[in-house]
Amino acid sequence: MNAEVFLDTNVLLYSISKLPEEAVKQRIADTLATTLAFGTSAQVC
């Protein structure tokens, strides 16, 4: 499977956020996470 885009893990965290102050970010992140073929990567220290 090829990824269309790379999503930062923060986007994935926003997609499951229940905080009222993050409602706009949550909707956008959820849309991205559910409509795109995305990839992620492990952070290397």
Phi and psi restraints in degrees (value plus and minus 20) as a CYANA .aco file:
   2 ASN   PHI    -118.6   -78.6
   2 ASN   PSI     120.2   160.2
   3 ALA   PHI    -106.5   -66.5
   3 ALA   PSI     117.3   157.3
   4 GLU   PHI     -95.3   -55.3
   4 GLU   PSI     -57.7   -17.7
   5 VAL   PHI    -164.2  -124.2
   5 VAL   PSI     143.8   183.8
   6 PHE   PHI    -123.9   -83.9
   6 PHE   PSI     107.0   147.0
   7 LEU   PHI    -129.0   -89.0
   7 LEU   PSI     108.2   148.2
   8 ASP   PHI     -87.0   -47.0
   8 ASP   PSI     129.2   169.2
   9 THR   PHI     -80.9   -40.9
   9 THR   PSI     -45.0    -5.0
  10 ASN   PHI     -81.1   -41.1
  10 ASN   PSI     -55.8   -15.8
  11 VAL   PHI     -83.0   -43.0
  11 VAL   PSI     -62.3   -22.3
  12 LEU   PHI     -85.1   -45.1
  12 LEU   PSI     -57.8   -17.8
  13 LEU   PHI     -87.1   -47.1
  13 LEU   PSI     -61.4   -21.4
  14 TYR   PHI     -81.9   -41.9
  14 TYR   PSI     -54.1   -14.1
  15 SER   PHI     -84.4   -44.4
  15 SER   PSI     -41.4    -1.4
  16 ILE   PHI    -129.6   -89.6
  16 ILE   PSI     -13.9    26.1
  17 SER   PHI     -85.4   -45.4
  17 SER   PSI     121.6   161.6
  18 LYS   PHI    -133.3   -93.3
  18 LYS   PSI     -15.3    24.7
  19 LEU   PHI     -95.1   -55.1
  19 LEU   PSI     110.3   150.3
  20 PRO   PHI     -77.8   -37.8
  20 PRO   PSI     -56.2   -16.2
  21 GLU   PHI     -91.8   -51.8
  21 GLU   PSI     -30.0    10.0
  22 GLU   PHI    -130.9   -90.9
  22 GLU   PSI      -1.6    38.4
  23 ALA   PHI     -80.9   -40.9
  23 ALA   PSI     -63.1   -23.1
  24 VAL   PHI     -85.5   -45.5
  24 VAL   PSI     -65.7   -25.7
  25 LYS   PHI     -82.4   -42.4
  25 LYS   PSI     -57.8   -17.8
  26 GLN   PHI     -83.3   -43.3
  26 GLN   PSI     -65.4   -25.4
  27 ARG   PHI     -83.1   -43.1
  27 ARG   PSI     -63.7   -23.7
  28 ILE   PHI     -85.4   -45.4
  28 ILE   PSI     -67.1   -27.1
  29 ALA   PHI     -82.9   -42.9
  29 ALA   PSI     -60.5   -20.5
  30 ASP   PHI     -83.7   -43.7
  30 ASP   PSI     -61.5   -21.5
  31 THR   PHI     -81.6   -41.6
  31 THR   PSI     -65.3   -25.3
  32 LEU   PHI     -82.5   -42.5
  32 LEU   PSI     -65.4   -25.4
  33 ALA   PHI     -89.7   -49.7
  33 ALA   PSI     -45.2    -5.2
  34 THR   PHI    -121.6   -81.6
  34 THR   PSI     -28.7    11.3
  35 THR   PHI    -137.4   -97.4
  35 THR   PSI     -29.8    10.2
  36 LEU   PHI    -133.7   -93.7
  36 LEU   PSI     130.1   170.1
  37 ALA   PHI    -104.6   -64.6
  37 ALA   PSI      78.1   118.1
  38 PHE   PHI    -128.7   -88.7
  38 PHE   PSI     139.8   179.8
  39 GLY   PHI    -142.5  -102.5
  39 GLY   PSI     138.2   178.2
  40 THR   PHI    -151.8  -111.8
  40 THR   PSI     151.8   191.8
  41 SER   PHI    -162.5  -122.5
  41 SER   PSI     136.3   176.3
  42 ALA   PHI     -98.9   -58.9
  42 ALA   PSI     121.9   161.9
  43 GLN   PHI     -96.2   -56.2
  43 GLN   PSI     115.0   155.0
  44 VAL   PHI    -128.7   -88.7
  44 VAL   PSI     106.0   146.0
